[in-house]
Amino acid sequence: MIKRSHMFLFSLRLAVIGVAFSLILVGMSLGLSRPLSAGTVLAFVSERPGCAGIHLYDVSRRLLRPLLCDPDITGSLAWSPDGTAIAYTTRSRLNIFDLSHRTAHTVAELDGPHPPLSWSPDGAHIVFQRYFHLGEVGSPALFSIDIEGGDPQPITQPGPNNFQFDPAWSPDGTQLAYITRTMTANGVASRLELLDPVSGAITRLFDLPAVDIWGPDWSPDGVQIAVVGEHNGAVAVYLLEISAPGTAPHVLIPGAFNHIETLDWSPDGTRLAISGVFRDRLRVYSVEVASGAVSRLIAGSHIDTYPAWRP
């Protein structure tokens, strides 16, 4: 009779082999002869001729391949924690694309705009934005859905003058960051908040007076959150220290971009992939966290957006 410990080790080995095999298949989808390494591959949405949809770009080898051609893809991307699947939105659906089997399935029906998704670090849930209806009036709020399906469950509730958007799970899965935007007599006020998914406690982390913020993303070590901010028409990236709420943020690349749509922190923590207008049209750029140096990540004259680093 096989002991339970031996059965556990056997099951663990099978799981590791399965993930490794999936990564080999993902590598084959890029036309590569070896498995992908974490932090070298960027998924993004593009309107490139012949394939409007999701593309993969291997940064280290400068290799570009279409992944999923679907002109209905309208929103941002979120990788599964093991890097074998990508969640994305179309005009009416939240879908998951399995890279090893090259198949997509629908997880939820959507309504309204589709800002960034966030896949929980345990791989079980995806948080996204949809309308929370109070009678005949609907306002954006955050919902969570099990990747196996079911009904989306609200995790925030908008007020009469505010709503929540742009969710971002912390690397350890203990906190969910998001933006609350409030309509006031003096205009729009934005703040970064943290939600404890277990207790439901909400912490107001940062208020940036007169700065409209969006697109939060955690550093891989969970120490900082990067957000996009606009103040008096000038766009910049703000780096916020989680351990010191209320302290002045570090401002990165002030005025360098005319517009920034989304950002995604690289797994090694050294740079941000940014979808924005730098000099002309919407493209994907790399911004070094230490120096603020800006460079094109993906060559070409096409519109590229919604970059997402593979874990």
Residue pairs with C-beta under 8 A, 6 or more apart in sequence:
2 10
19 82
19 84
20 35
21 100
22 82
22 84
22 99
22 100
23 35
23 36
23 83
23 84
24 35
25 99
25 100
26 35
26 36
26 83
26 84
26 99
26 100
27 33
27 34
27 35
27 36
29 56
29 65
29 67
29 99
29 102
30 36
30 41
30 56
30 58
30 63
30 65
31 63
31 65
32 58
32 61
32 63
36 58
36 83
36 310
37 60
38 83
38 267
38 310
38 311
39 266
39 267
39 268
39 309
39 310
39 311
40 58
40 59
40 60
40 61
40 310
41 56
41 57
41 58
41 59
41 309
41 310
42 56
42 57
42 59
42 273
42 284
42 297
42 298
42 307
42 308
42 309
42 310
43 54
43 55
43 56
43 57
43 67
43 77
43 79
43 86
43 307
43 308
43 310
44 54
44 55
44 57
44 77
44 275
44 284
44 298
44 304
44 305
44 306
44 307
44 308
45 53
45 54
45 55
45 73
45 76
45 77
45 88
45 304
45 305
45 306
46 52
46 53
46 55
46 302
46 303
46 304
46 305
47 302
47 303
48 55
48 66
48 300
48 302
49 302
50 66
50 69
51 66
51 69
52 69
52 70
52 71
52 73
53 66
53 67
53 68
53 69
53 70
53 71
53 73
54 66
54 67
54 68
54 70
54 73
54 77
54 86
54 88
54 97
55 64
55 65
55 66
55 67
55 304
56 64
56 65
56 66
56 67
57 63
57 64
57 65
57 297
57 298
58 64
59 297
64 298
67 86
67 97
67 99
68 88
68 97
68 104
70 90
72 90
72 91
73 88
73 89
73 90
74 89
74 90
74 91
74 114
75 88
75 89
75 90
75 113
75 114
75 115
75 116
75 117
75 306
76 88
76 89
76 114
76 115
76 116
76 117
76 262
76 306
76 308
77 86
77 87
77 88
77 117
77 306
77 308
78 86
78 87
78 88
78 116
78 117
78 118
78 119
78 126
78 308
79 85
79 86
79 87
79 119
79 308
79 309
79 310
79 311
80 86
80 87
80 96
80 119
80 123
80 311
81 119
81 120
81 121
81 122
81 123
81 311
82 123
82 311
83 310
83 311
84 98
84 99
84 100
85 96
85 97
85 98
85 99
86 96
86 97
86 99
86 308
87 94
87 95
87 96
87 97
87 107
87 117
87 119
87 126
88 94
88 95
88 96
88 97
88 117
89 95
89 110
89 114
89 117
89 128
90 110
91 110
92 109
92 110
92 111
93 106
93 107
93 108
93 109
93 110
94 106
94 107
94 108
94 109
94 110
94 117
94 126
94 128
94 145
95 104
95 105
95 106
95 107
96 104
96 105
96 107
96 147
97 103
97 104
98 104
98 105
107 126
107 145
107 147
107 149
108 128
108 130
108 143
108 145
108 152
110 128
110 130
111 130
111 131
111 138
112 129
112 130
112 131
112 138
112 140
113 129
113 140
114 128
114 129
115 129
115 165
115 166
115 214
116 166
116 167
116 168
116 215
116 262
117 126
117 127
117 128
117 167
118 126
118 127
118 128
118 167
118 168
118 169
118 176
119 125
119 126
119 169
120 126
120 127
120 169
120 173
121 169
121 170
121 171
121 172
121 173
122 173
123 147
124 146
124 147
125 144
125 145
125 146
125 147
126 144
126 145
126 147
127 142
127 143
127 144
127 155
127 167
127 169
127 176
128 142
128 143
128 145
128 152
128 167
129 140
129 141
129 142
129 143
129 164
129 165
129 166
129 167
130 140
130 141
130 143
130 152
131 138
131 139
131 140
131 141
132 138
132 139
132 140
132 141
132 154
132 156
132 157
132 158
134 158
139 158
139 163
140 158
140 163
140 164
140 165
141 154
141 155
141 156
141 157
141 158
141 163
141 164
142 154
142 155
142 156
142 164
142 165
142 167
142 176
142 178
143 152
143 153
143 154
143 155
144 152
144 153
144 155
145 151
145 152
145 153
155 176
155 195
155 197
156 164
156 178
156 195
158 164
161 182
161 183
161 184
162 180
162 181
162 182
162 183
163 180
163 181
164 178
164 179
164 180
164 181
164 193
165 178
165 179
165 181
165 214
166 178
166 179
166 214
166 215
166 216
167 176
167 177
167 178
168 176
168 177
168 178
168 216
168 217
168 218
168 225
169 175
169 176
169 177
169 218
170 176
170 177
170 218
170 222
171 218
171 220
171 221
171 222
172 222
173 197
174 196
174 197
174 198
175 194
175 195
175 196
175 197
176 194
176 195
176 197
177 192
177 193
177 194
177 195
177 205
177 216
177 218
177 225
178 192
178 193
178 195
178 216
179 190
179 191
179 192
179 193
179 213
179 214
179 216
179 227
180 190
180 191
180 193
181 188
181 189
181 190
181 212
182 188
182 189
182 190
182 191
188 212
189 207
190 208
190 211
190 212
190 213
190 214
191 204
191 205
191 206
191 207
191 208
191 213
192 204
192 205
192 206
192 213
192 216
192 225
192 227
192 240
193 202
193 203
193 204
193 205
194 202
194 203
194 205
195 201
195 202
196 202
196 203
203 245
205 225
205 240
205 242
205 245
206 240
206 245
206 246
206 249
208 229
208 238
208 249
210 231
210 232
211 229
211 230
211 231
211 238
212 229
212 230
212 231
213 227
213 228
213 229
213 230
213 238
214 227
214 228
215 227
215 228
215 260
215 261
215 262
215 263
216 225
216 226
216 227
217 225
217 226
217 227
217 263
217 264
217 265
217 272
218 224
218 225
218 265
219 225
219 226
219 265
219 269
220 265
220 266
220 267
220 268
220 269
221 269
222 242
223 241
223 242
223 243
224 239
224 240
224 241
224 242
225 239
225 240
225 242
226 237
226 238
226 239
226 240
226 252
226 263
226 265
226 272
227 237
227 238
227 240
228 235
228 236
228 237
228 238
228 260
228 262
228 263
229 235
229 236
229 237
229 238
230 236
234 254
234 255
235 255
235 257
235 258
235 259
235 260
235 276
236 251
236 252
236 253
236 254
236 255
236 256
237 251
237 252
237 253
237 260
237 263
237 272
237 274
237 287
238 249
238 250
238 251
238 252
239 249
239 250
239 251
239 252
239 289
240 249
241 247
241 249
252 287
252 289
252 292
253 287
253 292
253 294
256 278
256 292
256 294
257 274
257 276
257 277
257 278
258 276
258 277
258 278
259 276
259 277
259 282
260 274
260 275
260 276
260 277
261 275
261 276
261 282
261 305
261 306
262 274
262 275
262 305
262 306
262 307
263 272
263 273
263 274
263 275
263 287
264 272
264 273
264 307
264 308
264 309
265 272
265 309
266 272
266 273
266 309
267 309
267 310
267 311
269 289
270 288
270 289
270 290
271 286
271 287
271 288
271 289
272 286
272 287
272 289
273 284
273 285
273 286
273 297
273 307
273 308
273 309
274 284
274 285
274 286
274 287
274 307
275 282
275 283
275 284
275 285
275 304
275 305
275 306
275 307
276 282
276 283
276 285
277 283
278 285
278 294
281 301
281 303
282 303
282 304
282 305
283 296
283 298
283 303
283 304
284 296
284 297
284 298
284 304
284 305
284 307
285 294
285 295
285 296
285 297
286 294
286 295
286 296
286 297
287 293
287 294
297 307
298 304
